[in-house]
Every structure is written in structure tokens, then in C-alpha cells.
Amino acid sequence: PRRPTMAPLFPRRKPPPAHGVTQPSSTHRAQSLPNQDAYFHFTTAVHSLAGVFDGHGPNGAVIAHLAARHTRDRLAGDLPRADAQSYKSVLRAALRAAAAMVEREKGSDTSGCTGSVVM
């Protein structure tokens, strides 16, 4: 099978960082806070997935990045071996594993993220 490739969700003038975090120079307009969003996008021969993770709290950027990276890596490894009937369970398992990993991170008691994945 074709190896998954990383690509930005939206075209940009400057290429986004390789790790899939939105540009750190962007800010929330109301409070001038750094952007705490992270995303992933990958395609295989039969799949195209995108995930967006919105960080919350003082460590939200770190938490969102970890959740996005862990979810992407898990899905990229598991989806090529899955059949159409098991896609839902593969996605749930990846998100649950990312949530468990994030809960073990320092700072997760005051920060978190919300994630959405489309296939």
C-alpha cells in the first residue's frame, strides 16, 4: 500500500511546519493569545483523513499537538490494515488512545483539547 503523506489542510503562502501545528504567529483576536490549534491530514491509496484539535488552558498548544500527532500516527498505522466495516472502531480506538496519552502528560490537569476527525 501507498505510504501516507502529510499535507496542510489549507494552502498557505508559507508552508506550515512539518509537525502539523498551525502557524505560531497567529493569535486569538480577542485576547492576543497564541494559537493553540493543531491539525493533521494524510492520504493513502483509499483514505483521506483530516483532524483538527483546539487546545484549551495554559498548556493547550502542547496538548493539542500531542493529541493530533498521536491520533494521526495511530490512524496511519491501523487504517491500511482495516476493512470498511471496522473504520469506526479504528477511529474510536485512536482517539481513546490519544486521550489516555494526553491525560498522562504534565499540565493536563489544567489544559486539554477538543478534536474532530473526518474521513
N, C-alpha and C positions, 0 to 999 in steps of 0.2 A: 504494500500500500504506500501511497504517497505520504511523505513526511509532512506534518503540519507546518505551516508558515505563519509568522506573526505579521500583522498589518494593522495600521491605525484604523479606527472606526471612521474618521472623517479626514478628508485630505487637509493638509496644513501647508503653510508656506515653509515652515521649518519642520524637518522630520521630528517626530516625537522620540523621546528616549526609548532605548531598546527594551527596557523593563516594563513598559506599558502604563506608566503613570502620566497623567495629564501634565501639561507644562507647569512647572512650579511657579512661574511668574504670574500666572492668573490668580485672581483673588475674588472673594465674595464681595460684591459691591457694597452691601450694607455695612459691613464691619471691617473691611480691609483685611480679612483673614486669608491665609494661604489656602489654595485649593486643596481639598483633601480627597479628591476623586482618583480612582484608579480604574483601568479597563483592560480587557484582553479581547483579542479577535484572532481566530485561526480557522483555517480551512484544511480539509482533507479531500480526497477524491469524491466523497459523498456527503460531507458535512461542512457547514459553515456556522460557526458559533461566535457570539459576542457577549461579553459580560461587562457590566458597569457596577462599581462599588463606591458608595458615597460614605466617606469617613465622618465620624462624629467625635467630638471631645478633643482633649489636648493631644492625644496620640492617634487621632483619626486617620491621618495620612499614612502612617506606618501600618495600622491595622487594615485599612482598605487595600494597600499594596500587597500585603501578605495574603489576604483573602483572595484577591484577584489572581495572584501568581499561583497559589496552591490549587485553586479551582481549575485554572487553565491547565496546569501540569497534570492534574488527575484526569481531567476530561480528555486531554490529548493522548494519554496512555490507555484509557479504558474504552473510549468510543470506537476506535478502529476494530476492536475485537467484539463489540456488541452487535446484536441484531436489532431490528427496528422495534421489536416488542419490549426490549429492555432499556431503551433510551431514557425513559422517565426514571427508572430506578438508578441508572448510572449517574444521571444529573443530581438526583437527591443525595446519593452517596457522596458525590464530590462536594456538594455544598455542606453536608453534615460534617465531613472530614475537615473542610476549611474552617467551619465554626468551632470545632473542637480544637484545632490547631491555634486559632486566634485566642481562644479562652485561656490557653496556657502561656500566652505572651505577656511580658511585663507591660503594664499600663492598660490591660484590657478591662480592669475594674472601673476605669473612668472613661474609657473610649470604646468605640465599636464601629460597625459599618452596616449598611444595608446594601444588598446585592441583587441584581437582576441579570438573568442569563436568557438569551434567546437562541434558538437553533433553527 
